Amino acid sequence: MTEKIRNALEGREMFVFSIATALLLFTAAFFLAPPGELLRGLVTIALTRDALVTDYFELAGFGAAFFNAGMILSLAILLIRLLKLPFTGLTMAVLFINAGFALFGKNPVNVLPMLLGTWLYARFHGAGMNRYIYTALFGSCLAPMVTELVYMLPFSFAVNLAIAVTVGVFAGFVLPPLSVHTASMHMGYNLFNMGFAGGLFAFVMMCVLQSFGLESNNVFIWSYGRPSWLLASLYLYFAAALLFGLYMDRSCMHSLLRLMRHPGRAVADFVLMDGAPATLVNMGIIGILCTTYIVLIGGDLSGPVVGAILTAFGFAAFGGHAKNYLPILAGVFLSTFINHMQPTTPGIQMGAVFAIGLAPIAGQFGILAGIIAGMLHAAVVVCSSSLYGGLNLYNNGFSTGLVAIVLVPTLESFIKGFQTQKEQKNRH
């Protein structure tokens, strides 16, 4: 019987796991709140400003936040299935970054203009949407811009809404070519490439708004504490991912060790390179690692932190693993001993988990380079959000992009210099 189940699931592990996650989110939502409260919470989420940082746990309750995440995740799964794309490591990264950010910024209303814009871009270039669906789903990082413009502009609600949707569609149209150029800037050392592209667009948009005397101010809604039921649920969920991988292939630990030898530089799709079972085990390990870090520092399981953990969990299928992530995480933590911030500062909590975006630097250049990258990220991430008023949800992606652009050429220069000196010595 066990063998039959395993054979039936083979090749469909990631799809089944994604569907199970969506169902789990909906079940949790109905368990945590009655239907009437869920509906009121979802309306609140759709109608409230949601620039960084807007914690849906605190804003609308756990039930509504989980239901919203379930809807966003289901929408992404549906689009990928309709386009008949395989569920790879990139798929898991895009699904779980969307599920994570649906706890603090994304909802089915404000993501639609970006999706429409990218669809129009595909049509304009005579290409199928299957070529751009991942760009579209990652590109919903600018979703708060739509909601923000509705409340910021000085016209009637209908006119504001029309302008906001138009700008959102334009953003979705621009991000595909922009993200191609930003990827070449950091050369694959920033896993959150769309966060960097989105940050550049949001910065330009913010400058345009300020030229008209309009300004978006950062929001800070945050739920403090670590509910024991939520902590236990996260551990059980990540353990289930790990055990599911082991169930599908009891010998996948060999593949896991091979996976952890990859530097993680994009494109590093672990599902395609090392198989779904080893990838699921790796995802479970990263999820447990991130959750344990938050517990050890006395941090909060707020919507943004849980969203960050889910994002790291997804990118454990697309570049991140314990070997290349731990030095970066250590760098963020160590930075708090020499600057004015604490490990429990909300931005640093999120920054530590999202620092997995710089994991390829440690994977390529070693532990010391990883620690330096993490320390730089901790310094940059607390400043970068103010550049665009919180309109780019992937603020950590913008920060990791800046760090990679500055640090990688420096590291390569030092390495090349040492190699040249060594060659000269060998000649003499």
N, C-alpha and C positions, 0 to 999 in steps of 0.2 A: 504493500500500500504506500509506504514512504517513498519507495523508488518511483512509483507511478506519479505521485505528486511532484517529485523532483523533476521528472521528465516533462511533465506538463508545464512546469514553471520555467524550464530552461530556455534561455533566450528572451524571457519576458520578465525577468526579475525586477528591473528598474520600473517598468510600467506598473506591475502589480504593487510594488512598494509605494509608488507615488499615489495610486488610487487608494490604497489602504491609509495613507497619511491624510488624504482629503477627507475620507470617511471618518477618520479619527477626530479631525478638527471639527466636523459638523456634530459628531456625537458628543464631544466635550462641550460644545456650545450649548446644546439642548440640555445637557446635564447641569451646566452652571447657571443657566438663566431660563425663565419661562419664555414662550414665543413672543408675548407682548413686549417684554423687556428687551429681547433680541431686536425686535423691529425698531423700537425707539432708539436703541444703541446704534443700529445701522444708519438710521436717518441722521443721528448726531454726527457720526463719522463722515457721512457724505456732505453735510452742510457746514462743517467746521473747518477753519484754517488748519492745514496740516503740514506746514513747513517744519523743518527740523527745530526742536525735537517735539513731536506730538505723540505721546504715549497713549495708544488706544485702550490699554488696560485701565488707565486712570480716567481717560475721557469718557469711555462708553461701557466699561466693565469687561471682565474676562470673556463672558459668553459672546458678546457682540464682536469682540476683537478676534476670537477664534473662528466665528462664523465668517467674518470678512476675509480672514486668511484662507479659509476653506473655499470661498467663492473665487478668490484670485488664483489659487492653486488649480482649482477645477477648470477655470477659464484657460489657463496656460496649457494644461493637459489636453483639453478639448482641441485647441488650435493646433497643437503638435500632432495629435492623432488624425485630425482632418486632413492635414498636409502629408500624412503617411510617412513621417520621419521616424527613424529608429530612436529608441531611448538610450542615449549614450551618456558619457560623463558630462558633456556640455549641457545636455538636457537636464540632468540633475542639478547642475549649477544654476541654470536659469529658473527652474521650478522652485528651488528652495530659497533663492534670493527674493523671488516674488512673494512666496509664502511668508518669509521673514519680515519683509518690509510692509506687508499687509497688516502687521501689528503696530506700525507707526508711520503711516504716510500714504500708502496706496489703498485705493478702493475701486470697485468696478466702474465708478463714474469718472474719476479723474485720470484713469489710465487709457480710456478709450480714444481720446483725441490723438495720443501718440501712436497707438496701434493703427489708426486710420491714416495718419501721416506717412508712416512707413509703407503701408499698403499702396498709397498713392505714388510713393517713390518707386516701388517695384513696378507698378503699372506704367509709370512714366518712362522707365528704362526697359520696358518689354520683358521683364523677368518675372518668374513665379514667386509667390510669397514664401514658398518653402526655402528660398535662398535668404530671406531677410527676417524670418519669424523670430530668430534668436535676438537679432538686433532690435526688433520691435519690442520684445518682452524685456530685454535689459534696458532699453531706452525709456521705459516708463518711470525711470528714476526722476524725471522732470514732472511727474504727476502733480506735486504740490503747486506748481506754477499756475496750473489751470484754476484751482480753487482760490489761490491767492489773488489772481487778477480779478476774479469776480467781486471780491471785497475791496480791492485796492483802487480800482478805476472810479472816476467821479461821475459816471453816467448812470442811466437807469439799469435795473437788474438785467433786463433782456439784452441791452446793448453790451453790458459788461460780460455777460455769459457768452454772447456771440464772439466778442473779441478774444476772450479767454480760450474758447474752443479753437478759434482760428490760429492763435499763437501755439496752442498745443499740437495742432495738426502740422504747423510749420516746423516745430521742433522735431516731430517724428519724421518729417521729410528730410531734414538737414542731418540728423544724427548718423545715418548709415555712412555717407562719405566722410563725415568728420571722424567717426570712430576708426575708420581705416587709417587715417593720417596719424591719429594719436597712438595707435598700436605701433606704428613705425618709430615713434618718438621714444618710447620706453623699451622697445625691442622685445616685448613679451615678458618683461620682468614685473609687470603689474598685472595681476590676475583680474582686477576690476577695471578693465580698460574703458568700459562705458561710463563709469563714474568719473573718469578723467575728462572724457569727451563731454559728458553732461555738465560737468563743472565749468568748462570753458564756455559752453553755450549759455549757461545760467549767469555767468559773470558778465558776458556781453549784454544779455537781456537786462540785468540789474543796472548796468550803466545807462542803457537806453531809458529805462524807467526813471532813473534819477535825473536824467537830462530834462524830463518833463515835470520834475518836482515830486515824483512818486517814489516811495521807498518801502521795501518789505523788511519788516523786523523779525528777527528770530523768535521762535516760540519755544517755551520750555515747560512741557507738561510731562511729569515723570512720576512713576509709582515706586516707592521705596519698599525695601524688605524682600524677603525670600519666602513666599508661602510654601510650607512643607509639602503640600499636595502637588504643587507645580514642580518643585525640585525632584520629588520622587517620580513624577510623570516623565520628566525629561530623561532621567537616568534609565527608566524602564524602556522608553522609546529608543534611545540610542543603543541600549543593550539588545533590543529586539532587532535592530538593523544588523548589528554585529553577529548575532546568533543566526539570523536569516542567511547571511553570507556563509557562515560555517555549515549550516544545514544544506545549502545548495552545493557546496564543495568542501568536504572535510580536509582536503589537502591544499586548500587555497592559501595557507600560511606561506608556502613557498612563493606563490605569486605575490603575496603581500610584501615579502622581503625584497622581491625584485621591484615592486612598485615604489618602495621607499628609497631605492637607489636612483630614481629619476630626479633630476634637479627641479622639475615642476614648471619650467619655463614654457609659456604658452606657445604652441598648443600642446598640452599634455593631457589627453583624454584617457584616463585610467581604465575605463570600461573597455575601450577598444584595444588598449595595450596589454592589460593584465586580467581582464575578465570582470564580470559583474560581481561574483562572490567576493573576491579580494577587495574590490572597491567598496562594497557594502561594509566589510569588516573595517576598512580604513575610515569610512564615514562614521561608523559607530565609535571608533577610537577618538576621532577628532571631536565629536559631539560630547563625549564623556570628558575629554581633556578640557575643553572650553568651559563646560559647566563646573568642573572641579576647580578651575582657576578662579571663577567668580565666587565660589563658596570660600575658598582659602583666603581671598583678600577681604572677605566680608562685604561683597558687592550686592547689587540688587538684581532680582529677576524681573526687571521691568519689561515692557513691550519691546523697547529698542534693544535691550541686552539679549532677550530671548530671540528676537529677530536676527541679531548679529550671530548668535550661536547657530541658528538654522542656516544662515548664509555660509558660515564656515563649514558646516556639515555638508552642504551642497557642493562647495568647492573642494571638498576632500575627494570628489570624483573627477576633479579637473585642475590638478596641480598642487594641491596642499596635502601634506602628510606630517606625521609627528616629527620626523627627522628634520624637515626644512622649515617647519613652523615654530618649533620650540625656541630656537635662537632669537627669532623675531619677537616672540612673546616675552622672552627674558629681557630683551632690549627695552620694550615698553615698560616693563615692571621696574627695571633698574633705573630708568630715567627719573622715576619719581623720588629717588634718593638724592638727586642732585638738582632738582627744580622745585618750584613751589606747589606742584600738584601732588595729589594723593592717588594711590591705586584705585580708591573708591570714587574719585571724581567721575561723574557720569560720562563725560567725554572720553576719559581715559579708560573706563570700563569697556565702552564700545570700541575704542581704538585698539585695545589689546586683542580683542576677539577678531575684529576686522583686519588686524595686521597680517592675517594669513594671506592677504593680497600681495604681500612682499616676500612670501615664502620662496619663490624662485631665486631670490638674491642669495639667501643662505644655502639653497641647494646647489647653486653654481659656484659661489665664491667662498663658502665656508661659514663656520660658526661665528667668528669675530665680525665678519661683514654683516651677518644676520643681526647680531646684537646692535651694531651701529645703525643699521636700517631701522630697527625697532625704536631706537632712541630718537632718531630723526623724525620718524612718523609721529611719535608722541608729542613732539614739539610743534610739528606742522599742522596736525589735525585739529588742534584747539583753536587755531587762527583761521583756517581756510574757510569755514562755514560763513564767516562774516563777509567774505568777498561777494557772496551772492544771496545773502539774506535767508539762507536755509532753503532756497528753491531747488537745490540738487540734493535728493535724498542720499545719494552715494557720496557723501562728503569724504568718507574714508578712502573711497576709490580715487577721488581727486587728489587727496593727500599722498596716497601710495604712488600715484602717477608722478607727482612732483619729486618725491624722494627718489624714485627709480631713475628719472631723467637726470638728476643731479649726481646721484651716487654711482650708478653703473659705469658711466664714462670715467669717473675718477678711479674706481676699482680696476677697470681694464687698463688704464694708464699706468697705475702702480705695478700691476702684474706684468705688463709689457716691459716696463722699465727694469724690473728685477730680472726678467728673462734675458734682456739685452746685456745687463751687467754680468750675469752668469755665463753667457756665451763668450763675452769678452775675456773673462777670467780663464775659461777653458782653453781659449786660443793661446793665451800666454802660458 
